[in-house]
Amino acid sequence: MADKIYLNYQEMLNEQTMPNGKRQVLATGIKLFAENGFDGTSTAQIAIEAGVSQATIFKYFKTKKALLIAIVEPIIEQLFPVYRDEFFGKFKKQTDVQALIHFIIIDRFEFINQNAEIIKILLIELLTDKTLLPKVTRVITDDSEHNGIKEVFGGQIELMQQRGEIYSELSLLEIVRMIISQMFTYFLQTKILLPNVKTNVEHDLEQLEIQILRAISPKF
């Protein structure tokens, strides 16, 4: 199942074999943890929203923290690696800097949009749980079976620097930081800080592309 590309965690959850009550608790946990935070969500709230008793929650998960771990770990261990490999496979096919940045922005936005609740939970937990960051980093950079981010991303960037499409003085880290900071800021604005403010997504993403291209490429 881990090699199938799911649209989001909910789709993956729906295809797993488990009691319906457990599935409801997991799905509701995601929703409420994303809305209220881990500390701001009680098992009583989860039980009411999921339509089960608190006894049902504790039947499958000994503690609220155990429920959170049951949500987060499959995402890190199963969902993220598949997305990583799919992303790297498509990344290698981008032939110029404009196509490359367009692909990254659109592909990562679709991923973020489909998994907004999960990403909100992960961002919060990464700030409080020191054991999560090494796991996430390992998944992103793992090259035991496929080329890792340094080889794939760095290789493409280096080729484009040699062709004069990207400033040669920029390091891989600086370019990655530029792209991630733009995407992260947009995610914070639209999904966390101002989720109810209407936005023109197509226009916003075009502006992100332009800002990044102007920062890294002499051609823009």
Residue frames as qw, qx, qy, qz and C-alpha x, y, z in Angstrom:
[[0.000, 0.884, 0.468, 0.000, 0.00, 0.00, 0.00],
 [0.368, -0.716, 0.047, 0.592, 2.91, 2.35, 0.66],
 [0.347, -0.120, 0.525, 0.768, 3.78, 2.61, -3.06],
 [0.152, 0.699, 0.636, 0.289, 0.35, 3.91, -4.08],
 [0.154, 0.107, -0.057, 0.981, 0.10, 7.66, -4.53],
 [0.100, -0.685, -0.703, 0.163, -2.81, 8.93, -2.46],
 [0.094, 0.764, 0.205, 0.604, -4.27, 12.40, -2.85],
 [0.226, -0.648, 0.337, -0.644, -4.20, 12.91, 0.91],
 [0.058, -0.223, 0.877, -0.421, -4.12, 11.22, 4.30],
 [0.643, 0.115, 0.382, -0.654, -7.90, 10.75, 4.37],
 [0.785, 0.372, -0.348, -0.354, -7.79, 8.69, 1.19],
 [0.375, 0.365, -0.827, 0.207, -5.02, 6.55, 2.63],
 [0.294, -0.121, 0.707, -0.632, -6.95, 6.15, 5.87],
 [0.748, 0.188, 0.094, -0.630, -10.11, 5.09, 4.04],
 [0.766, 0.356, -0.500, -0.191, -8.30, 2.24, 2.31],
 [0.100, 0.366, -0.847, 0.371, -6.76, 0.80, 5.47],
 [0.643, -0.323, -0.662, -0.209, -8.44, -2.17, 7.11],
 [0.123, 0.058, -0.643, 0.754, -9.60, -1.20, 10.59],
 [0.038, -0.596, -0.769, 0.230, -12.79, -0.92, 12.67],
 [0.118, 0.733, 0.366, 0.561, -15.00, 1.98, 11.61],
 [0.451, -0.871, -0.185, 0.058, -14.89, 3.46, 15.10],
 [0.648, -0.406, 0.186, 0.616, -11.10, 3.65, 15.02],
 [0.406, 0.366, 0.419, 0.725, -11.21, 5.24, 11.56],
 [0.128, -0.864, -0.357, -0.331, -13.67, 7.87, 12.80],
 [0.570, -0.760, -0.042, 0.310, -11.49, 8.69, 15.78],
 [0.604, -0.133, 0.306, 0.724, -8.41, 9.14, 13.58],
 [0.233, 0.557, 0.449, 0.658, -10.24, 11.32, 11.06],
 [0.295, -0.894, -0.284, -0.182, -11.80, 13.45, 13.79],
 [0.661, -0.561, 0.022, 0.498, -8.51, 13.73, 15.63],
 [0.490, 0.164, 0.325, 0.792, -6.91, 15.21, 12.52],
 [0.005, -0.736, -0.410, -0.539, -9.71, 17.73, 12.09],
 [0.462, -0.864, -0.193, -0.055, -9.77, 18.92, 15.70],
 [0.697, -0.394, 0.089, 0.593, -6.01, 18.88, 16.27],
 [0.408, 0.313, 0.328, 0.792, -5.63, 21.05, 13.15],
 [0.140, -0.778, -0.354, -0.500, -8.39, 23.44, 14.25],
 [0.529, -0.819, -0.046, -0.215, -7.67, 23.70, 17.96],
 [0.145, 0.653, -0.684, 0.290, -4.16, 22.32, 18.46],
 [0.582, -0.032, -0.803, 0.124, -3.25, 19.24, 20.44],
 [0.159, -0.100, -0.653, 0.734, -3.53, 20.89, 23.86],
 [0.354, 0.090, 0.099, -0.925, -6.76, 22.64, 22.89],
 [0.693, -0.002, -0.514, -0.506, -8.51, 19.40, 21.96],
 [0.488, -0.299, 0.698, -0.431, -9.94, 17.01, 24.54],
 [0.001, -0.011, -0.982, -0.188, -10.82, 13.35, 24.08],
 [0.275, 0.511, 0.674, -0.457, -14.37, 14.31, 25.02],
 [0.345, 0.648, -0.124, -0.667, -14.53, 16.68, 22.04],
 [0.156, 0.327, -0.837, -0.410, -13.12, 14.01, 19.75],
 [0.150, 0.202, 0.958, -0.139, -15.67, 11.47, 21.01],
 [0.352, 0.610, 0.428, -0.566, -18.61, 13.82, 20.44],
 [0.324, 0.635, -0.354, -0.606, -17.46, 14.86, 16.97],
 [0.147, 0.273, -0.909, -0.277, -16.66, 11.27, 15.95],
 [0.762, -0.141, -0.189, -0.604, -19.94, 9.93, 17.32],
 [0.742, -0.011, -0.650, 0.163, -18.26, 7.43, 19.63],
 [0.644, -0.758, -0.102, -0.021, -17.69, 7.09, 23.37],
 [0.046, -0.837, 0.532, -0.118, -14.46, 8.05, 25.10],
 [0.769, -0.269, 0.578, -0.048, -14.16, 4.36, 25.98],
 [0.839, 0.491, 0.207, 0.108, -13.93, 3.63, 22.25],
 [0.281, 0.885, -0.327, 0.174, -11.07, 6.12, 21.90],
 [0.319, -0.663, 0.649, -0.192, -9.13, 4.54, 24.75],
 [0.927, 0.060, 0.362, -0.074, -9.86, 1.07, 23.41],
 [0.792, 0.536, 0.068, 0.285, -7.67, 1.85, 20.40],
 [0.378, 0.609, -0.268, 0.644, -5.39, 4.55, 21.82],
 [0.581, -0.373, -0.576, 0.437, -4.19, 4.48, 25.42],
 [0.218, -0.600, -0.213, 0.740, -3.71, 8.25, 25.56],
 [0.384, 0.879, 0.152, -0.236, -4.45, 11.36, 23.50],
 [0.076, -0.742, 0.568, 0.347, -0.73, 11.50, 22.68],
 [0.474, -0.049, 0.856, 0.199, -0.92, 7.92, 21.38],
 [0.510, 0.698, 0.495, -0.090, -3.73, 9.05, 19.05],
 [0.169, 0.914, -0.212, -0.301, -1.58, 11.92, 17.77],
 [0.274, -0.497, 0.769, 0.292, 1.33, 9.55, 17.15],
 [0.547, 0.266, 0.791, 0.066, -0.99, 7.14, 15.31],
 [0.435, 0.855, 0.234, -0.158, -1.89, 10.03, 13.00],
 [0.047, 0.902, -0.359, -0.236, 1.57, 11.51, 12.48],
 [0.471, -0.429, 0.734, 0.235, 3.81, 8.45, 12.13],
 [0.663, 0.362, 0.635, 0.162, 2.04, 6.84, 9.12],
 [0.354, 0.928, 0.075, -0.084, 2.22, 10.18, 7.35],
 [0.131, -0.824, 0.523, 0.173, 5.96, 10.43, 7.90],
 [0.472, -0.300, 0.817, 0.141, 6.73, 6.76, 7.28],
 [0.520, 0.343, 0.770, 0.137, 4.25, 5.93, 4.48],
 [0.367, 0.856, 0.356, -0.066, 2.74, 9.00, 2.80],
 [0.052, -0.909, 0.255, 0.325, 5.74, 11.34, 2.63],
 [0.449, -0.350, 0.707, 0.419, 8.18, 8.84, 1.05],
 [0.506, 0.467, 0.688, 0.228, 5.77, 8.14, -1.80],
 [0.196, 0.959, 0.179, -0.097, 5.23, 11.84, -2.43],
 [0.304, -0.754, 0.431, 0.392, 8.99, 12.39, -2.25],
 [0.510, -0.081, 0.748, 0.417, 9.75, 9.77, -4.87],
 [0.412, 0.706, 0.557, 0.147, 6.97, 11.01, -7.18],
 [0.005, 0.974, -0.005, -0.227, 8.19, 14.60, -6.80],
 [0.373, -0.591, 0.564, 0.440, 11.81, 13.72, -7.53],
 [0.557, 0.226, 0.728, 0.328, 10.80, 11.68, -10.58],
 [0.315, 0.853, 0.397, 0.127, 8.94, 14.63, -12.11],
 [0.240, -0.898, 0.144, 0.340, 11.56, 17.13, -10.94],
 [0.548, -0.291, 0.587, 0.520, 14.23, 15.50, -13.10],
 [0.467, 0.497, 0.638, 0.356, 12.15, 16.13, -16.23],
 [0.066, 0.956, 0.181, -0.220, 12.11, 19.94, -15.90],
 [0.764, 0.308, 0.183, 0.537, 14.40, 21.33, -18.59],
 [0.264, 0.520, -0.049, 0.811, 14.69, 25.05, -17.79],
 [0.150, -0.035, -0.582, 0.798, 14.52, 27.26, -14.73],
 [0.439, -0.065, -0.001, -0.896, 11.06, 28.68, -15.45],
 [0.754, -0.100, -0.542, -0.357, 9.56, 25.22, -15.91],
 [0.507, 0.002, -0.741, 0.441, 11.39, 24.02, -12.82],
 [0.056, 0.006, 0.461, -0.886, 10.06, 26.76, -10.53],
 [0.598, -0.062, -0.211, -0.771, 6.56, 26.48, -12.00],
 [0.711, -0.074, -0.692, -0.100, 6.57, 22.74, -11.34],
 [0.340, -0.026, -0.704, 0.623, 7.78, 23.14, -7.75],
 [0.241, -0.018, 0.264, -0.934, 5.22, 25.82, -6.89],
 [0.686, -0.037, -0.297, -0.663, 2.23, 24.05, -8.47],
 [0.690, -0.013, -0.723, 0.021, 3.17, 20.56, -7.31],
 [0.288, -0.038, -0.688, 0.665, 3.92, 21.57, -3.72],
 [0.359, -0.063, 0.150, -0.919, 0.83, 23.81, -3.52],
 [0.737, -0.089, -0.466, -0.482, -1.38, 20.91, -4.57],
 [0.596, -0.050, -0.740, 0.308, 0.28, 18.74, -1.94],
 [0.061, 0.007, -0.494, 0.867, -0.16, 21.40, 0.73],
 [0.498, -0.079, -0.099, -0.858, -3.74, 22.10, -0.26],
 [0.753, -0.100, -0.585, -0.284, -4.68, 18.42, -0.15],
 [0.713, -0.214, -0.572, 0.345, -2.97, 17.87, 3.20],
 [0.021, -0.675, 0.138, -0.725, -3.43, 21.24, 4.92],
 [0.724, -0.609, 0.011, -0.324, -4.77, 19.79, 8.19],
 [0.942, -0.132, -0.089, 0.295, -1.92, 17.29, 8.46],
 [0.532, 0.440, -0.143, 0.709, 0.72, 19.91, 7.68],
 [0.289, -0.735, 0.095, -0.606, -0.71, 22.26, 10.33],
 [0.874, -0.479, 0.015, -0.083, -0.47, 19.46, 12.90],
 [0.873, 0.103, -0.079, 0.470, 3.07, 18.56, 11.84],
 [0.269, 0.651, -0.134, 0.697, 4.28, 22.17, 11.95],
 [0.512, -0.710, 0.132, -0.465, 2.99, 22.58, 15.49],
 [0.946, -0.317, 0.051, 0.045, 4.41, 19.24, 16.64],
 [0.747, 0.380, -0.146, 0.526, 7.79, 19.93, 15.05],
 [0.002, 0.724, -0.231, 0.650, 8.07, 22.93, 17.34],
 [0.612, -0.560, 0.306, -0.467, 7.30, 20.91, 20.47],
 [0.956, -0.140, 0.258, -0.012, 8.42, 17.34, 19.79],
 [0.042, -0.772, 0.572, 0.274, 12.17, 17.11, 19.16],
 [0.564, -0.107, 0.808, 0.133, 11.91, 13.47, 18.03],
 [0.640, 0.625, 0.423, -0.146, 9.89, 14.34, 14.92],
 [0.236, 0.875, -0.275, -0.321, 12.37, 16.56, 13.07],
 [0.215, -0.462, 0.820, 0.263, 15.00, 13.82, 12.52],
 [0.537, 0.279, 0.796, -0.019, 12.28, 11.51, 11.18],
 [0.466, 0.824, 0.231, -0.225, 10.98, 14.10, 8.72],
 [0.049, 0.813, -0.489, -0.311, 14.51, 15.06, 7.67],
 [0.415, -0.235, 0.861, 0.178, 15.42, 11.42, 7.09],
 [0.577, 0.512, 0.633, -0.061, 12.40, 10.88, 4.84],
 [0.344, 0.905, 0.002, -0.251, 13.12, 13.99, 2.78],
 [0.079, 0.795, -0.576, -0.174, 16.82, 13.31, 2.32],
 [0.776, -0.162, 0.610, -0.014, 16.78, 9.50, 2.22],
 [0.494, 0.628, -0.468, -0.378, 18.76, 8.11, -0.72],
 [0.503, -0.276, 0.818, -0.048, 18.97, 4.45, 0.22],
 [0.585, 0.345, 0.729, 0.087, 16.74, 3.46, -2.68],
 [0.399, 0.817, 0.316, 0.269, 16.35, 6.65, -4.70],
 [0.430, 0.322, -0.124, 0.834, 18.54, 9.67, -5.20],
 [0.284, -0.620, -0.517, 0.518, 18.20, 12.08, -2.33],
 [0.130, 0.948, 0.260, -0.132, 17.38, 15.77, -2.40],
 [0.277, -0.744, 0.363, 0.488, 21.03, 16.84, -2.66],
 [0.420, -0.078, 0.752, 0.503, 21.68, 14.64, -5.69],
 [0.294, 0.610, 0.692, 0.250, 18.41, 15.28, -7.55],
 [0.005, 0.963, 0.241, -0.119, 17.79, 18.92, -6.65],
 [0.355, -0.735, 0.327, 0.477, 21.44, 19.86, -6.55],
 [0.527, 0.025, 0.671, 0.521, 22.16, 18.16, -9.87],
 [0.291, 0.743, 0.540, 0.268, 19.43, 20.06, -11.71],
 [0.151, -0.965, -0.058, 0.208, 20.39, 23.37, -10.12],
 [0.491, -0.516, 0.455, 0.534, 24.05, 22.89, -11.00],
 [0.485, 0.312, 0.649, 0.496, 23.21, 22.17, -14.64],
 [0.135, 0.888, 0.399, 0.183, 21.11, 25.32, -14.86],
 [0.336, -0.860, 0.137, 0.359, 23.86, 27.34, -13.20],
 [0.541, -0.204, 0.569, 0.585, 26.31, 26.08, -15.80],
 [0.325, 0.534, 0.617, 0.478, 23.90, 27.21, -18.54],
 [0.108, 0.099, -0.052, 0.988, 23.56, 30.66, -16.97],
 [0.378, -0.535, -0.565, -0.502, 19.90, 30.20, -16.02],
 [0.630, -0.735, -0.248, 0.030, 20.56, 30.47, -12.27],
 [0.020, -0.902, 0.373, -0.218, 23.08, 32.74, -10.55],
 [0.779, 0.217, -0.540, 0.233, 26.23, 30.69, -10.07],
 [0.111, 0.415, -0.570, 0.700, 27.07, 32.37, -6.77],
 [0.693, -0.329, 0.142, -0.626, 23.91, 31.02, -5.11],
 [0.060, -0.243, 0.956, -0.151, 24.34, 27.85, -3.08],
 [0.379, -0.274, -0.834, -0.293, 21.86, 24.99, -3.12],
 [0.257, -0.436, -0.696, 0.509, 20.89, 25.85, 0.46],
 [0.059, 0.319, 0.082, -0.942, 20.15, 29.47, -0.44],
 [0.344, -0.012, -0.584, -0.735, 17.95, 28.45, -3.37],
 [0.397, -0.343, -0.851, -0.014, 16.04, 25.84, -1.34],
 [0.173, -0.401, -0.531, 0.726, 15.59, 28.36, 1.47],
 [0.171, 0.161, -0.182, -0.955, 14.21, 30.92, -0.96],
 [0.436, -0.154, -0.704, -0.540, 11.62, 28.50, -2.37],
 [0.412, -0.368, -0.804, 0.221, 10.59, 27.03, 0.99],
 [0.103, -0.303, -0.387, 0.865, 10.26, 30.43, 2.67],
 [0.304, 0.047, -0.301, -0.902, 7.94, 31.70, -0.06],
 [0.526, -0.220, -0.749, -0.336, 5.76, 28.58, 0.06],
 [0.384, -0.310, -0.731, 0.471, 5.75, 28.46, 3.85],
 [0.039, 0.193, 0.208, -0.958, 4.74, 32.12, 4.14],
 [0.440, -0.052, -0.445, -0.778, 1.89, 31.63, 1.68],
 [0.521, -0.264, -0.811, -0.031, 0.71, 28.56, 3.58],
 [0.234, -0.286, -0.585, 0.722, 0.72, 30.47, 6.87],
 [0.189, 0.117, -0.030, -0.974, -1.22, 33.36, 5.38],
 [0.535, -0.019, -0.477, -0.697, -3.90, 31.31, 3.63],
 [0.672, -0.178, -0.711, -0.106, -4.30, 28.27, 5.89],
 [0.523, -0.320, -0.604, 0.509, -3.48, 29.47, 9.40],
 [0.163, -0.231, -0.239, 0.929, -3.38, 33.26, 9.87],
 [0.379, 0.326, 0.005, -0.866, -6.08, 34.38, 7.40],
 [0.237, 0.091, 0.947, 0.196, -7.96, 31.24, 6.32],
 [0.281, 0.665, 0.657, -0.215, -11.24, 33.08, 5.73],
 [0.105, 0.712, -0.172, -0.673, -9.82, 35.81, 3.51],
 [0.802, 0.519, 0.293, -0.028, -10.67, 35.22, -0.14],
 [0.278, -0.611, 0.512, 0.535, -7.62, 34.91, -2.38],
 [0.736, 0.598, -0.174, -0.264, -6.89, 34.54, -6.06],
 [0.817, -0.345, 0.425, 0.184, -4.78, 31.41, -5.87],
 [0.773, 0.451, 0.256, 0.365, -3.76, 31.37, -9.53],
 [0.198, 0.907, -0.094, 0.359, -2.58, 34.98, -9.36],
 [0.538, -0.770, 0.332, -0.086, -0.83, 34.44, -6.03],
 [0.878, -0.130, 0.380, 0.259, 1.09, 31.41, -7.30],
 [0.615, 0.663, 0.125, 0.408, 2.14, 33.29, -10.42],
 [0.085, -0.931, 0.207, -0.289, 3.50, 36.05, -8.19],
 [0.760, -0.526, 0.376, 0.070, 5.40, 33.52, -6.10],
 [0.852, 0.253, 0.280, 0.362, 7.00, 32.12, -9.24],
 [0.361, 0.838, 0.002, 0.410, 8.01, 35.60, -10.43],
 [0.385, -0.865, 0.274, -0.166, 9.50, 36.54, -7.05],
 [0.839, -0.318, 0.400, 0.189, 11.58, 33.36, -6.90],
 [0.755, 0.461, 0.246, 0.395, 12.72, 33.61, -10.52],
 [0.163, 0.922, -0.083, 0.341, 13.82, 37.23, -10.07],
 [0.536, -0.764, 0.351, -0.083, 15.79, 36.24, -6.98],
 [0.763, -0.286, 0.544, 0.198, 17.65, 33.28, -8.50],
 [0.692, 0.352, 0.499, 0.385, 17.82, 33.83, -12.25],
 [0.188, -0.414, 0.198, 0.868, 19.56, 36.54, -14.32],
 [0.068, 0.251, 0.735, 0.626, 16.99, 35.93, -17.08],
 [0.200, -0.721, -0.638, -0.182, 14.14, 37.57, -15.11]]
